[in-house]
Amino acid sequence: MTNERWTLGEDLAVNRLGYGTMKLTGWPRGEAPARDTAMAILRRAVDLGVNHLDTSNYYARDGVSANELIRTALHPYPDDLVIVTKVGALVEGPDITLPPTEQRGLTPDGLRRGIEANLRSLGVDRLDVVNLRMGDRGHTDAPLEGALETLMSLRAEGLVRHIGVSNVSPEQVDRARAVAEIVCVQNLYNIAARDDDPLVDTCAEAGIAYVPFFPVGGFQPLTAEHLSAVASRHDITVPQVALAWLLARSPNIVLIPGTSSLAHLEQNIAAAQVRLTEDDLALLDAAR
């Protein structure tokens, strides 16, 4: 893997191509891989140089928990492994089926429960980075400032090292930065969904990592003629083009593509070695 890194909060250096664990559980929908395959993917990712995992205690379905898989596969953790988790309106995996009025994760008690559940399931005393996830079903107007103040209190207790925000608007990022030191922003962004272009640049100027979710399209994988053309030029796949474009887009972009396939994991990580030409980038940008 390339040695390109980004440092979260001035002390956690991560390779810019990491791994997102959601697909290991089939949550919130989809088919989970076999348990042995899931653990093999996690171990192989680390073998290939991944030192940044994205997860959450509520990534759990039908008895399969992302955090439990991480702990079983990798504990005791490598010294440089950074595990980024999230808390928000949801606390447990089944919470997504509850009416919004019954999702209590953004309360002080719910946030503490979420933090403690992540600590317990990962088998750690302190969480490296916790993203405050906003905007989930019916919670678009939830009080961000109060939730961040709760996370800061938990950080003061030594349970959290750094804080990020997820699924937020530029205005919410500004509000968050007025309350807490924010080390990363995790939002929907990819070559076909670029509403956050200005926010990517704002974060870069502020030294904040921007972490796209659905970097290759998520549940609707990217397909386009211009992507295929560039993929053919380099004899790579369309997802590899999409990931390479993100890495070229800005040095503060840190990727966490998820997969339930060992072959796709290796392809994703190999995207860190792809160097798109100026002609490639011009074609990709012109076809927006």
N, C-alpha and C positions, 0 to 999 in steps of 0.2 A: 504494500500500500504506500501511496505517496506520504511524505513526511509533513505535508501541509496540515497545520493545526490551527485551532482557535482556542483561546483561553477564556474559560467561563469564570467571571469574578476574580481575575488576576491570579488564580491559584489552581485551577483545574484545566489542564491542557488536554484537549480531545482531538483526535483525528477527525477531519471534516466529514468523513463518511462513516456513520455509525449504523445502528440497527434498531428498528422499532419492533416491539414484541407482540403487538396486538393480534396479528394474524396467527400466532401460535395457539390461540385459544378459540378461534372462530367467533370472537366477540366483536361487534354486537350481532353480526350475522356472517355466515360463511362456514366452511368446513375446516376444522382444526386438523393438523397433521397428527400422526401417531406420536405418542409420548416420546418414544426413543428418537424419532426424527426431530422433534422439537428440541430435545436436549443436544442432539448432534449438531443442529443448526447453531445453537448458542455457543457451543464449544468451538465449532469451526469458525464462527465469526471472530472470536477472540484470537484463535490461531492465526487468522488472516490480518490481524492488526486492529480490529475494532476495539475501541476502549470507551465507547459511549453507547449505552443502552437506554432506550426510552420505554417506560412501562407505567403501569398504575395498578393499584390493588383492585380496582373495579374492572380490569381486564380479566374477567373470569366468567366461564360459562360451562355448564354441565360438568362441574367438578374439576375443570381445568383452569388453573390460575397461572398467569404469566409470571407473577412474582415467585410463586412456588417453583416453577420450572427454572427460573434464573438461579434461585438458591440451590436447588438440587444439582443443577448442571455445573455451577461455577464457584460455589462457596467451598473453601475460603477464597475470597475474591482477589484477583491480581491487584497489586498495589496501585496501578494506574487506571483501574476500571472506574469509570464515572457512571453512576446509575441515576437517571433523571426520571422522576415520577411526577404525578399530578394529583391534585385534589380539586373538588368543585361540588356541583350540585349532587353528583352521584358519589356514593360511598362504597357500595358493593355492586357487583356485576348485575344482579337482578333489579337494581334501582331504576334502570332505564325503562322498565315496564310499569313503573308507578306513575300516577298522576303527578304533575309538577308540584302541587301543593304538599305532596308527601315526600318529596326529595329534599332532605334537610341538610345536605352536605355543605352549604354555604353559611350555615350558622357557626358560631364559635365552637359549639359542642360537636357539630358535624365535621368541621375542619380538623379538630383534635382527633376525632375518631378516625378520619381518613389518614392523618399523619401516623397515628399509632398503628393502624392496620398495615400501612406500608412498612414501617419499621419492623413489625413482628414478622410479616410474611417474607421480607427480604433478609431478615436475620442481621440487622445492623443497628447501631446505637444512634446514628445520625444519617439523615438523608442528604446526599450531595447537593441536589437541586430539586426544588418542588415548584412545579408550574401551577399557578392558580387558573383553572379552566373556567371561563365564563361563557355565557350565552347558551347553555344547554336548555333544552325543552322548557319553555315557559319562564326562564330565568334571565331574560335579556336585560332586565332593568335591575338586577340584583346589585346591592351596594358593594362595589369593588373595594373602596377604601377600607371599610370595616373588615372585610375578609383579609386584606393585606395586613392590617394591623394585628389581626389574630395570628397570621403566619409569622409576623415579626416577633410577637411574644413567644411563639414556639421556637423561633430561632434563638431568642435570648435564653431559652431553657436548654439550648444545646441540641435540639432535636433536628434542626434544619441548618444547612450551611448557607445555601443561596436560594434566591427566589426568582421565579420567572412568571410570565403570564401567557395565556393561551386563548385563542379564539376571540381576539380583542380588536377593537377599532383603533385607528391612530389616536383618536381623542382619549380612549381608555388607556392607551400606553402612556400618554402625557400625564394623565391623572395618576397612574400607577407610579410613575417615576417621581412624582411629587411626594409620595408616601414612603416608598421603599427603593432600595438599590435593586434594579432589575437587571439580571444577567442574560436573559434570553426571552425572545418572543416566539411563540409557536403558533403559526396560523396556516390556513389553506393558501398554498402558492405553488404554482408550477408553470411551465412554459405556456400553457393554454389558459391559465387563471392568474392574471397578473395585476389584479386590482391593488395589491399591496406593493407595487413597485416603489412608490414614494416612501413607504414605511421601511422597506428593505434599506434604502439609502439613509434614512434618518437613523436607523439602528446602527448602521455601519459607522456613521459619524460619531455616534455616542459610545462606540465600543461594545455594543450589545449584539449577541448572536441572534441571527434570524434562522429559525428552524422550521422549514416547510413541512406540513403534513399533507399527505397525498401527493408526494413529489412526482410520481409517475401516473397520477390520475385516480388513485384509490379504487373505488368500486366500479369506476368507468375508465379503464385504462386508456391512455393517450393513443390516438391513431390519427395520422395526418400525412399527406403526401410529402411535405417538406421534411418531416422527421424521418420518414422512410428513405428519402433521398440522401440525407446526411448519414444515416445508418449504413446505407449501401457503400458510400464512399469509404467508410472506415471498417467495413465488414464487422459491424457490431449490431446490437439490437436497438429498437426504438427506446425502450426504457433506459438503456445506457446513454443514448443521446440526451434524453431528458435530464438525467442525473449530471452528465458532464456539462450541460448548459447551465444548470443551477450552480455548479462549482465555479464556472467561469463568470457567472453573473455578478458575484460580489464575494470578497474574501470572508465576510462575516456569515455567509450561509453555511450552515452545518446540517448535514442530511441524516435522516433516520428511516430509509426505506425499509418496509417490512416485507417478509415473504415467508411462506411455509414450505419452500423448496430449497434444498441444498444447492441445486444447480443455479437457481435464480439468485441465491445469496452470493455465490461466487461471481456471477455476472455483474451484480450490483456493485460489489466491492471493486471489481476490475474497472468500473467506470471512473474511478479515481485516477487511472492512468491515461484516460482518453484526453487528448489535446485537440480541441476543436480549432479549426483555422478561422482566420478572419472571414473568409468566404462562407464557411459553415455558419458562423454567427450572423452574418449579414442575411443569409437565406432564412434562417430561423426567425430573425426579428422582422424581416419583410413580410413573412407569411402570417403574422399575428392577425 
